[in-house]
Amino acid sequence: MKDKRACIFYFLMTIILLDFGNQIRKLSYSPYLTNADNPFFSINHINNSGSAFSLFQNQSAILAIFGILAVLFIAYQVIKKITFNDKLQLLSMTIFSAGALGNVIERIQFKYVIDYIKLNFINFPIFNAFDIMICVGIFLYCIYLFLDFKKAKNEQN
């Protein structure tokens, strides 16, 4: 175990973010939100048996397995290689894992994910809070990689 604090942070924050995403899904059934009329977003529940942009339709089992493998790989990286000093890397992996696990749990429970956030100002597929977590996690990891590359380049000079 590389850094016990990093592991504890990863597992606790993943659980907290999973619960947060689940609460957002439950809140999305509120009549106050489903009847909200605004230019930014609306709540439209759809059952998505595929992945992003309706790829891999009716392949929930394969997508769930892929999600589980991704989270297990990340958990292994956190346990073996990540330190608590690598905060941005740790945070990005935590947010990504929570989003992936949230979608995996819905795929196992319902055989699909429940998407509900529709952006009204752009033509974009409906998505959910776990999808946002996955995208934010990937975005933060890209920033980490950029900063790490820049740091390594500066150390060479």
Buried (B, 14 or more C-beta within 10 A) or exposed (E): EBBEEBBEBBBEBBEEBBEBBBEBBEEBEEEEBEEEEEEEBBBEBBEBBBBEEEEBEEBBEEBBEBBBEBBEEBBEBBBEEBEBEBEBBBBBBBBBBBBBBBBBBBBEEEEBBBBBBBBEEEEEBBBBBBBBBBBBBBEBBEEBEEEEEEEEEEEEE
